[in-house]
Amino acid sequence: MDATALWQRYQDWLYYNEELGFYLDVSRVTFDDAFVAEMTPRFAKAFEAIDALEKGAIANPDENRMVGHYWLRDPDLAPNEDLRSEIVNTLRDIENFTQQIHTATITPPGEERFTDILSIGIGGSALGPEFVAEALGAVNPPLQINFIDNTDPAGIDKTLARLGDRLKTTLVLVISKSGGTPETRNGMLEVKAAYERRGLDFSKYAIATTGRGSKLDKVAQADNWLATFPMQDWVGGRTSELSSVGLLPAALQGIDIRAILAGAKQMDAATRIPDLKSNPAALMALAWYHAGNGKGEKDMVILPYKDSLLLFSRYLQQLIMESLGKETDLDGNKVFQGIAVYGNKGSTDQHAYVQQLREGVNNFFVTLIEVLTDREGSSTEIDPGVTAGDYLSGFLQGTRKALFENKRQSITITIPEVTPVIVGSLIALYERAVSLYAAVVNINAYHQPGVEAGKKAAASILNLQNMVVDVLSKTGGSLTLAEVADKVGRPDAIEDIYKIIRHLDANGRMVAIDGNAGNPGTMRVMAR
Ligand SMILES: O=P(O)(O)OC[C@H]1O[C@H](O)[C@H](O)[C@@H](O)[C@@H]1O
């Protein structure tokens, strides 16, 4: 296609939302009219499925749940008055609570005001809050946010060390929809112990965001925590950023949560239109389908040319891969669906892996995100008539062009600025695109059965660890690995046992190794 034809294609397919100042360009994905004609009826069905979902149908059949994240930003759409008022009241409670913290009506014991937030959560209970904090957090917010999103002891120590003495003015948000996620529970217990070591009463600093009646909810009630915010069962973890999960930390940081919700609501309205060409989420899902042949054959590389959007790809990784990565479709056929997502930011990544994108294996398509406004205020001229922002813009255009010349496809999103409204709209855009894509490829986007396998396996390793320690403590001398495995009654698990012992020994806990751990056959093991 020559330059004139490409320019025509660009204009033919350009989506523009005037209210949001949002552009979507799918012209560099090479679908043709025949493909669009073939997909149109499939999208018509997908629009119907999403419409039913928005009206409260059980869209997650396995878990027998409604899928209601769309109601969060337009409570009037909730299927009944109870749900509507729950959304409205939660928002009101978040705002009231935030105001009490900001005005120092609620204070930490013996201190003037809260200075920091420590948010403990993982997956959907961390990625959205982390993304929004990075995208919208001010340099000097009313409360500075810190995260623990893992059960890594060294990571926890680093975060606690960074807080140092400010722990006594830190509000702890423990976020877990299920209220039983081990990493989050461990983080909470570690942090609680840190408060106790300083003689501070943890419950005066702790807030739970969780499902009603969950283990976490029970702990928060029993210990009389400072506050609890509900997380509804019809909001999935990876679509929970605009529920109390994301809104509470954002509001506490002084971010305009009403504006985030308004942006999402506007994008919801735009992506509800049941017409492929005038619906940006449908256009995006169409482009994904074409690029990956409806089977995820190409990875999605997310390249925002704006530092504050650095964590968008990580956020989208869960949203897209946990939603679309499924073994079976809704009819039970093995389909092994999914789209792999990665990326950081441009132009930084041009100096890392764009070499491979341009010349190496052609197994991806790129989504470039362009932000029109460079910065607040005016810019220094780096060269005569040229600013740093001109460079950034030039790099984006150049990369898009260079990739396309080499038959690498791309989508380009253009936004005016990174504001709460726009961030809300981006979240809503991708949520809808995922819903539509899943409907088109006939999978359940709202469950995550595969995650359970890893959790169960981890639990069984911890169980095995207890058995190993027990056997060794009852044995006087040393044993070979094979003997330990025999005594535990799990000769099949000798490799797991070896790794458990190596880990405990490295931490100087309970067991010790004699011999060379690099040559497991020669090792002898004993209780410490
Ligand atoms: O919010 P929680 O219940 O603690 O869940 C945190 C995460 O746990 C699991 O790994 C799920 O697969 C995720 O979808 C979820 O976001």
The ligand as an SDF file (V2000), in Angstrom:
LIG
                    3D

 16 16  0  0  0  0  0  0  0  0999 V2000
   -8.2180  -10.0360   45.9920 O   0  0  0  0  0  0  0  0  0  0  0  0
   -7.8070  -11.4310   46.2870 P   0  0  0  0  0  0  0  0  0  0  0  0
   -8.9730  -12.3080   46.6030 O   0  0  0  0  0  0  0  0  0  0  0  0
   -6.7520  -11.4710   47.3620 O   0  0  0  0  0  0  0  0  0  0  0  0
   -7.1850  -12.0290   44.9860 O   0  0  0  0  0  0  0  0  0  0  0  0
   -6.0010  -11.6050   44.4150 C   0  0  0  0  0  0  0  0  0  0  0  0
   -5.7750  -12.3680   43.1300 C   0  0  0  0  0  0  0  0  0  0  0  0
   -5.7810  -13.7350   43.4850 O   0  0  0  0  0  0  0  0  0  0  0  0
   -5.7800  -14.7160   42.4630 C   0  0  0  0  0  0  0  0  0  0  0  0
   -4.4960  -14.9500   42.0270 O   0  0  0  0  0  0  0  0  0  0  0  0
   -6.6900  -14.4390   41.3210 C   0  0  0  0  0  0  0  0  0  0  0  0
   -6.3570  -15.2450   40.2400 O   0  0  0  0  0  0  0  0  0  0  0  0
   -6.6450  -12.9930   40.9110 C   0  0  0  0  0  0  0  0  0  0  0  0
   -7.6650  -12.7630   39.9750 O   0  0  0  0  0  0  0  0  0  0  0  0
   -6.8420  -12.0970   42.0950 C   0  0  0  0  0  0  0  0  0  0  0  0
   -6.8320  -10.7670   41.6820 O   0  0  0  0  0  0  0  0  0  0  0  0
  1  2  2  0
  2  3  1  0
  2  4  1  0
  2  5  1  0
  5  6  1  0
  6  7  1  0
  7  8  1  0
  7 15  1  0
  8  9  1  0
  9 10  1  0
  9 11  1  0
 11 12  1  0
 11 13  1  0
 13 14  1  0
 13 15  1  0
 15 16  1  0
M  END
$$$$
